[in-house]
Amino acid sequence: MTSPIKTDTDQTLATLLRIADALERIAPPARKPADLTLADAFVWHPAGSELAPVARVNRVALSLLRGVDRVRDTLAENTERFARGLPANNVLLWGARGMGKSSLVKSVHADTNQRLKDETLPLKLIEIHREDIESLPVLMALLRPDAHRAIVFCDDLSFDGDDTSYKSLKAALDGGVEGRPGNVVFYATSNRRHLMPRDMMDNERSTAINPGEAIEEKVSLSDRFGLWLGFHKCSQDEYLAMIDGYVAHFGLEIAPETLRHEALEWATTRGSRSGRTAWQYIQDLAGRLGTRLSD
């Protein structure tokens, strides 16, 4: 005859096992350590805490970026110091659209790795999308124990309306109790110097009991960047120098006067002179000439 006490114990144990199995099924998967040896560039996907390797980065040669000599040299120096394990700053590249802010980050990363390939571990470039900024602390924690040094890069970073995710960015850049990982710096590009539109900051000032404190809360985000690199609209000569550089680099056959006339007309019809406008003209020219643009 089976003991009632033993039966109750068996049933309790079976219930506990079922509960444990159910909890394991609904629990999030264990976070895998990042494998930064797979590539030199990655895209961060917070949903699965995954770093997706990028086999081929969309970049241009550093020598083709014209009209940005001062900021190019400053960014390159900061990046090289960081790659060598020396102190370096977070960087905000802000200013006129189409002037090569994101292109410069990617090109400097590649150039630094090329120059230091026999001296340091490869520097990693990790892109985080604007809408995933709130997951930045998770990414930082994932990178902290790795031997590689990494630039976390966010393109076109800005905040609007009631968006409060900028507070997550402020906390991540300061690093909280642990501090920002020594093997990570944060580079961001934006059309706005303070990452927020002027009317948003003015509204904060007008509705606050202490307007000064409200505006300080907003502006203090950009203070987390030790380097502010400004990009301004290029002159006609700088624009034409960009065009000439591309034409020489890709070996495009066109008469100089025809090139000048077409390039200026292209910029006029688009209402702007910039690196992006120059590249778009080169793509059109190469297509008409039947020439492929190699890397």
C-alpha positions as CSV (number, residue, x, y, z in Angstrom):
1,M,0.0,0.0,0.0
2,T,1.4,3.4,-1.1
3,S,2.0,5.9,1.7
4,P,-0.1,9.1,1.4
5,I,2.9,11.1,2.5
6,K,5.1,9.7,-0.2
7,T,2.4,10.3,-2.8
8,D,2.0,13.9,-1.8
9,T,5.8,14.4,-1.9
10,D,6.0,12.9,-5.4
11,Q,3.2,15.2,-6.6
12,T,4.9,18.2,-5.1
13,L,8.2,17.3,-6.7
14,A,6.6,16.8,-10.1
15,T,4.8,20.2,-9.8
16,L,8.1,21.9,-8.9
17,L,9.8,20.3,-11.9
18,R,7.1,21.5,-14.3
19,I,7.4,25.0,-12.9
20,A,11.1,24.9,-13.3
21,D,10.8,23.7,-16.9
22,A,8.3,26.5,-17.6
23,L,10.6,29.2,-16.2
24,E,13.5,27.9,-18.3
25,R,11.4,28.1,-21.4
26,I,10.3,31.7,-20.8
27,A,13.6,32.9,-19.5
28,P,15.7,35.0,-22.0
29,P,18.7,33.1,-23.5
30,A,22.0,33.5,-21.8
31,R,24.0,36.4,-23.2
32,K,26.8,35.1,-25.4
33,P,30.2,36.8,-25.1
34,A,31.0,39.0,-28.1
35,D,33.4,37.5,-30.6
36,L,35.1,40.6,-32.1
37,T,37.6,38.5,-34.1
38,L,34.9,37.9,-36.8
39,A,35.3,41.3,-38.4
40,D,36.5,44.8,-37.9
41,A,33.0,46.3,-38.1
42,F,29.7,45.2,-36.5
43,V,26.1,46.4,-36.2
44,W,24.5,46.1,-32.8
45,H,21.1,44.3,-32.6
46,P,19.8,44.8,-29.1
47,A,16.8,42.4,-29.4
48,G,19.2,39.4,-29.2
49,S,22.2,41.2,-27.7
50,E,23.9,40.4,-31.0
51,L,26.8,42.0,-32.8
52,A,26.4,41.2,-36.5
53,P,29.7,41.3,-38.4
54,V,29.9,43.5,-41.5
55,A,32.0,41.9,-44.2
56,R,32.3,45.0,-46.4
57,V,32.0,48.5,-44.9
58,N,30.6,51.2,-47.0
59,R,33.5,53.7,-47.0
60,V,35.7,55.9,-49.2
61,A,39.4,56.4,-49.1
62,L,40.5,59.0,-46.5
63,S,42.5,60.8,-49.2
64,L,39.2,61.5,-51.1
65,L,37.7,63.5,-48.3
66,R,38.4,67.2,-49.1
67,G,37.7,70.4,-47.3
68,V,37.8,68.8,-43.9
69,D,41.5,68.7,-43.2
70,R,41.5,70.2,-39.7
71,V,38.7,68.0,-38.3
72,R,40.2,65.0,-40.2
73,D,43.6,65.4,-38.5
74,T,42.0,66.0,-35.0
75,L,39.8,62.9,-35.3
76,A,42.7,60.8,-36.6
77,E,44.9,61.8,-33.7
78,N,42.2,61.0,-31.1
79,T,41.5,57.7,-32.8
80,E,45.2,56.7,-32.9
81,R,45.7,57.5,-29.3
82,F,42.7,55.4,-28.4
83,A,43.9,52.5,-30.5
84,R,47.3,52.6,-28.8
85,G,45.6,52.4,-25.4
86,L,46.1,56.0,-24.5
87,P,43.4,58.4,-23.1
88,A,41.0,59.6,-25.8
89,N,37.7,61.5,-25.9
90,N,34.2,60.8,-27.0
91,V,33.6,62.8,-30.2
92,L,30.6,64.6,-31.6
93,L,30.9,65.5,-35.3
94,W,28.2,68.1,-36.0
95,G,27.3,70.6,-38.7
96,A,26.3,70.9,-42.4
97,R,24.7,67.9,-44.0
98,G,26.5,66.0,-46.7
99,M,30.0,67.2,-45.7
100,G,31.3,63.7,-44.8
101,K,30.8,63.4,-41.1
102,S,30.0,59.6,-41.1
103,S,32.3,59.0,-44.0
104,L,35.2,60.5,-42.0
105,V,34.5,58.2,-39.0
106,K,34.6,55.1,-41.2
107,S,37.6,56.2,-43.2
108,V,39.6,57.1,-40.1
109,H,38.8,53.8,-38.6
110,A,40.1,51.9,-41.6
111,D,43.2,54.2,-42.0
112,T,44.1,53.7,-38.3
113,N,43.9,49.9,-38.6
114,Q,46.0,50.0,-41.7
115,R,48.8,52.2,-40.2
116,L,48.9,50.3,-36.8
117,K,48.3,46.8,-38.1
118,D,51.7,45.5,-36.8
119,E,51.5,47.4,-33.5
120,T,48.1,46.9,-31.9
121,L,45.0,44.7,-32.0
122,P,42.6,45.7,-34.8
123,L,40.3,48.6,-33.7
124,K,36.6,47.7,-33.9
125,L,33.8,49.9,-35.3
126,I,30.4,49.1,-33.9
127,E,27.3,50.9,-35.2
128,I,24.4,51.5,-33.0
129,H,21.2,52.8,-34.5
130,R,19.6,56.0,-33.1
131,E,16.4,54.1,-32.0
132,D,18.6,51.6,-30.0
133,I,20.4,54.2,-27.8
134,E,18.6,53.0,-24.7
135,S,20.4,49.7,-25.1
136,L,23.8,51.4,-25.0
137,P,24.6,50.3,-21.4
138,V,24.0,46.7,-22.4
139,L,26.4,47.0,-25.3
140,M,29.0,48.7,-23.1
141,A,28.8,45.8,-20.6
142,L,29.2,43.3,-23.4
143,L,32.3,45.0,-24.7
144,R,34.0,45.7,-21.3
145,P,35.7,42.4,-20.8
146,D,37.0,42.1,-24.4
147,A,40.7,42.7,-25.2
148,H,39.9,44.7,-28.3
149,R,39.2,48.4,-28.3
150,A,36.0,49.6,-29.9
151,I,34.5,52.7,-31.3
152,V,30.7,52.7,-30.8
153,F,29.3,54.9,-33.6
154,C,25.9,56.4,-33.9
155,D,25.1,58.2,-37.2
156,D,22.6,61.1,-37.3
157,L,22.0,61.3,-33.6
158,S,19.4,63.7,-32.4
159,F,16.4,63.9,-30.0
160,D,13.0,65.4,-30.5
161,G,9.8,66.2,-28.6
162,D,9.2,64.1,-25.5
163,D,12.1,61.7,-26.3
164,T,13.9,61.0,-23.0
165,S,16.4,58.4,-24.3
166,Y,19.1,61.1,-24.2
167,K,19.2,60.5,-20.4
168,S,20.3,56.9,-21.1
169,L,23.0,58.2,-23.4
170,K,24.2,60.6,-20.7
171,A,24.4,57.8,-18.1
172,A,26.2,55.5,-20.5
173,L,28.8,58.1,-21.5
174,D,29.5,58.9,-17.8
175,G,29.5,55.1,-17.1
176,G,27.8,55.3,-13.7
177,V,29.5,53.6,-10.8
178,E,31.8,51.4,-13.0
179,G,32.7,54.3,-15.3
180,R,32.8,54.1,-19.1
181,P,34.8,51.0,-20.2
182,G,38.4,51.9,-20.9
183,N,38.3,50.0,-24.2
184,V,35.3,51.9,-25.6
185,V,34.8,55.4,-27.0
186,F,31.6,56.9,-28.4
187,Y,31.5,58.7,-31.8
188,A,28.3,60.4,-33.0
189,T,27.3,62.6,-35.9
190,S,24.6,65.1,-35.9
191,N,23.3,68.2,-37.7
192,R,22.8,69.8,-34.3
193,R,25.5,71.0,-32.0
194,H,23.5,70.2,-28.9
195,L,21.7,67.2,-30.4
196,M,18.3,68.9,-29.9
197,P,16.4,71.5,-31.9
198,R,16.5,75.0,-30.6
199,D,12.7,75.2,-30.2
200,M,12.7,72.2,-27.9
201,M,15.3,73.8,-25.6
202,D,13.4,77.1,-25.7
203,N,10.2,75.4,-24.7
204,E,11.9,73.7,-21.8
205,R,13.2,77.2,-20.7
206,S,9.8,78.9,-21.0
207,T,7.9,76.3,-18.9
208,A,10.4,75.7,-16.2
209,I,10.4,77.2,-12.7
210,N,14.1,77.8,-13.1
211,P,14.7,78.3,-16.9
212,G,18.5,78.0,-16.4
213,E,18.2,74.5,-14.9
214,A,16.0,73.3,-17.7
215,I,18.4,74.4,-20.4
216,E,21.4,73.0,-18.6
217,E,19.7,69.6,-18.5
218,K,19.5,69.6,-22.3
219,V,22.8,71.1,-23.1
220,S,24.7,68.9,-20.6
221,L,24.4,66.0,-23.0
222,S,26.8,67.5,-25.6
223,D,29.2,68.2,-22.7
224,R,29.8,64.5,-22.4
225,F,31.7,64.7,-25.7
226,G,35.3,65.9,-25.1
227,L,35.7,66.8,-28.8
228,W,33.3,68.8,-30.9
229,L,34.2,68.8,-34.5
230,G,32.3,71.3,-36.7
231,F,31.6,70.8,-40.4
232,H,30.6,73.8,-42.5
233,K,29.3,74.2,-46.0
234,C,32.1,74.0,-48.5
235,S,33.2,76.8,-50.9
236,Q,33.1,76.4,-54.7
237,D,36.8,75.7,-54.9
238,E,36.5,73.0,-52.2
239,Y,33.6,71.4,-54.1
240,L,35.5,71.4,-57.4
241,A,38.5,69.9,-55.6
242,M,36.3,67.0,-54.4
243,I,35.2,66.5,-58.0
244,D,38.7,66.5,-59.3
245,G,39.9,64.1,-56.6
246,Y,37.1,61.6,-57.5
247,V,37.8,61.9,-61.3
248,A,41.5,61.3,-60.8
249,H,40.9,58.4,-58.4
250,F,38.5,56.6,-60.7
251,G,40.2,57.5,-64.0
252,L,37.2,59.2,-65.5
253,E,37.9,60.6,-69.0
254,I,36.4,64.1,-69.4
255,A,37.6,67.5,-70.5
256,P,38.4,69.8,-67.6
257,E,36.2,72.6,-68.8
258,T,33.3,70.3,-69.4
259,L,33.8,68.8,-66.0
260,R,33.8,72.2,-64.3
261,H,30.6,73.3,-66.1
262,E,28.7,70.1,-65.4
263,A,29.8,69.9,-61.8
264,L,28.7,73.5,-61.0
265,E,25.4,73.0,-62.9
266,W,24.8,69.8,-60.8
267,A,25.3,71.7,-57.6
268,T,23.1,74.6,-58.7
269,T,20.2,72.4,-59.6
270,R,20.4,70.8,-56.1
271,G,20.8,74.0,-54.2
272,S,23.9,72.9,-52.3
273,R,27.6,72.2,-52.6
274,S,28.8,69.4,-50.4
275,G,30.7,66.1,-50.5
276,R,27.5,64.2,-51.0
277,T,26.5,66.4,-53.9
278,A,30.0,65.8,-55.4
279,W,29.7,62.1,-55.0
280,Q,26.2,62.0,-56.6
281,Y,27.6,63.9,-59.6
282,I,30.5,61.4,-59.9
283,Q,28.1,58.5,-59.9
284,D,26.0,60.2,-62.7
285,L,29.2,61.0,-64.7
286,A,30.6,57.4,-64.4
287,G,27.3,56.0,-65.4
288,R,27.2,58.1,-68.6
289,L,30.8,57.2,-69.4
290,G,30.0,53.5,-68.9
291,T,32.7,53.3,-66.2
292,R,32.4,51.1,-63.0
293,L,33.4,52.7,-59.7
294,S,35.8,50.3,-58.0
295,D,36.4,50.4,-54.2
